[in-house]
Amino acid sequence: MKTLSSSWFVRARLKSRHIPMLVALGETANLNRAAQGLGISQPALSKLLKELEDGLDVPLFERHARGVVPTRYGEAMIRHARRMLTGLENAFDEVGALRRGEQGSVRIGTILTPCAELLPELIRRVKQHHPALELSIHTGSSRDLLTLLNDDQLDFVVARYFAEPGRTELCFEPLHREPLCVCARPGLIGREMPLAELHEADWVLPPPGSVLREAFDALFQHAGMTPPRKVVNVENLLLVTTLLEKNAMLTVLPRDVVEHYARYGMLARVEVGAGIESGLNRDLMVYGLITRREDLLSPAAKRVLALLREGAQAHGAL
């Protein structure tokens, strides 16, 4: 690998002013017009040209009565100078876009429910207003997402907030409540199911310890019953919907998620009666926007955050 001192542009004493000079001479083929376009005097331009020719030790232009004509060395330098000038202009535009939040990358963490409506609407808005901005969406449980946020692996998350040691700098902005409902494959259950039948049914549920599982278990515990025992513990939604499709099983999911899949004929709500449904949502948690230090976010992340808030308001935020 060459050291800086051995690079040709160091030996040739190449300066930033030489680049637009070469481009101007290539376009005008005239010292006076090139100097006028650059806003310098003709002797100053001639001095710049001589400096570069001396540094390269080759003639770049042939002088004629009507102007200058590039030599083969000059043609090569003009071609590369144009590329360099275009690259510098593009770099300036990119820096300006980054400062305005129009380019860059933003890392978002989200739980399941916002994936049905809120996140697709956010992505639509981002693509409409900032098409060059790159989004990375990470889905997971609220606790896992908060850990990633705390470790600076995400810019912000849409999740439920849990106050835990070491998370004192997190800010929570409530967005929506997350009503739950029982569901199955379409046509499996055509009537209202009492609690006793729900207790004996086959279930596919989130693992113990999750917020949704705690709400499900509490439904039976408040009625003086043990939670159902015929349970398959699954986190992956694709596997959940596949198990429901191929088996006579029930599950509990956020209502927005069920309504999304119901539109495609994949899931259907199971009627359970007002008392059971209110019990299932007795300790309903709110999910929202969780950030660390919003003032330290990149311009791109701030722009996406603003669009997320707009979308949440249109979606009926709390």
Residue pairs with C-beta under 8 A, 6 or more apart in sequence:
4 10
8 56
11 55
12 52
12 55
12 56
13 51
13 55
14 52
14 55
15 48
15 51
17 48
18 48
18 51
18 52
18 81
19 81
19 84
19 85
19 88
20 38
20 81
20 85
21 34
21 38
21 45
21 48
21 49
21 52
22 52
22 60
22 74
22 77
22 78
22 81
23 78
23 81
23 82
23 85
24 34
24 37
24 38
25 31
25 34
25 49
25 61
25 68
25 70
25 74
25 78
26 70
26 74
26 78
26 81
26 82
27 34
27 37
28 34
28 37
28 67
29 67
29 68
29 69
29 70
30 66
30 67
30 68
31 42
31 45
31 46
31 49
31 67
31 68
32 42
34 45
35 41
35 42
35 44
35 45
38 45
49 60
49 61
52 60
52 77
53 59
53 60
56 73
56 77
58 71
58 73
59 71
59 73
59 74
60 70
60 71
60 73
60 74
60 77
61 68
61 69
61 70
61 71
61 74
62 68
62 69
62 70
62 71
70 78
94 103
97 103
97 132
98 104
98 298
98 299
98 300
99 299
100 299
100 303
101 130
101 133
101 298
101 299
101 300
101 301
101 302
101 303
101 304
102 130
102 132
102 133
102 300
102 303
103 130
103 132
103 133
103 300
104 133
104 134
104 298
104 299
104 300
104 301
105 133
105 134
105 135
105 136
105 300
106 133
106 134
106 135
106 136
106 155
106 298
106 300
106 301
106 304
107 136
107 138
107 153
107 154
107 155
108 119
108 135
108 136
108 137
108 138
108 154
108 155
108 156
108 157
108 158
108 304
109 137
109 138
109 139
109 140
109 145
109 148
109 149
109 154
109 156
109 157
109 158
109 159
110 119
110 137
110 138
110 139
110 145
110 157
110 158
110 159
111 139
111 140
111 141
111 142
111 145
111 158
111 159
111 160
111 287
112 139
112 237
112 253
112 254
112 257
113 176
113 178
113 254
113 256
113 257
113 287
114 158
114 287
115 139
115 257
116 254
116 256
116 257
116 259
116 260
117 256
117 260
117 315
118 158
118 175
118 176
118 308
118 311
118 312
118 315
119 137
119 158
121 311
121 314
121 315
122 304
122 307
122 308
122 311
123 135
125 307
125 310
125 311
126 133
126 135
126 304
126 307
129 303
129 307
130 300
130 303
130 304
133 300
133 303
133 304
135 304
138 145
138 148
138 154
140 148
141 210
141 235
142 157
142 159
142 160
142 161
142 162
142 211
142 287
143 162
145 154
145 157
145 159
145 290
146 157
146 159
146 161
146 162
146 164
146 167
146 170
146 290
148 154
148 157
149 156
149 157
149 170
149 290
149 291
149 292
150 166
150 167
150 170
150 292
152 292
155 297
155 298
155 301
155 304
156 289
156 290
156 291
156 292
156 297
156 301
156 305
157 289
157 290
158 175
158 287
158 288
158 289
158 290
158 308
159 287
159 288
159 290
160 178
160 211
160 285
160 286
160 287
160 288
161 170
161 172
161 288
161 290
169 292
169 293
170 290
170 291
170 292
171 290
171 291
171 292
171 294
172 288
172 289
172 290
173 288
173 289
173 290
173 291
174 286
174 287
174 288
174 317
174 318
175 286
175 287
175 288
175 289
175 312
175 317
175 318
176 286
176 287
176 288
176 312
176 315
176 316
176 317
176 318
177 284
177 285
177 286
177 318
178 254
178 255
178 256
178 284
178 285
178 286
178 287
179 254
179 255
179 281
179 284
180 212
180 215
180 216
180 252
180 253
180 254
180 255
180 280
180 281
180 284
181 252
181 253
181 254
181 255
181 258
181 269
181 270
181 272
181 277
181 280
182 193
182 198
182 250
182 251
182 252
182 269
182 270
182 272
182 280
183 244
183 250
183 251
183 252
183 253
183 258
183 267
183 268
183 269
183 270
184 244
184 248
184 249
184 250
184 251
184 267
184 268
184 270
185 244
185 245
185 266
185 267
185 268
186 262
186 265
186 266
186 267
186 268
187 268
188 248
188 268
189 250
189 268
189 270
189 271
191 271
192 271
192 272
192 273
193 201
193 270
193 271
193 272
193 273
194 273
194 276
195 219
195 220
195 223
195 225
195 272
195 276
198 228
198 250
198 272
198 276
199 220
199 225
199 228
200 228
200 230
201 228
201 230
201 249
201 250
202 230
202 231
202 232
202 247
202 248
202 249
202 250
203 228
203 230
203 231
203 232
203 249
203 250
203 251
203 252
204 231
204 232
204 234
204 240
204 243
204 244
204 249
204 250
204 251
205 212
205 213
205 216
205 231
205 232
205 233
205 234
205 251
205 252
206 212
206 213
206 233
206 234
206 235
207 213
207 233
207 234
207 235
208 217
208 233
210 235
211 285
212 252
212 253
212 254
214 283
215 252
215 280
215 281
215 282
215 283
215 284
215 285
216 227
216 252
216 280
217 227
218 279
218 282
218 283
219 276
219 279
219 280
219 282
220 226
220 227
220 228
221 227
222 279
222 282
223 279
232 243
232 249
234 240
234 243
237 257
240 251
240 253
241 261
241 266
241 267
243 249
244 250
244 251
244 267
245 266
250 270
252 280
253 267
258 267
258 269
261 267
262 268
262 269
272 280
286 318
288 318
289 305
289 308
289 309
289 312
291 297
291 305
294 302
294 305
297 305
309 317
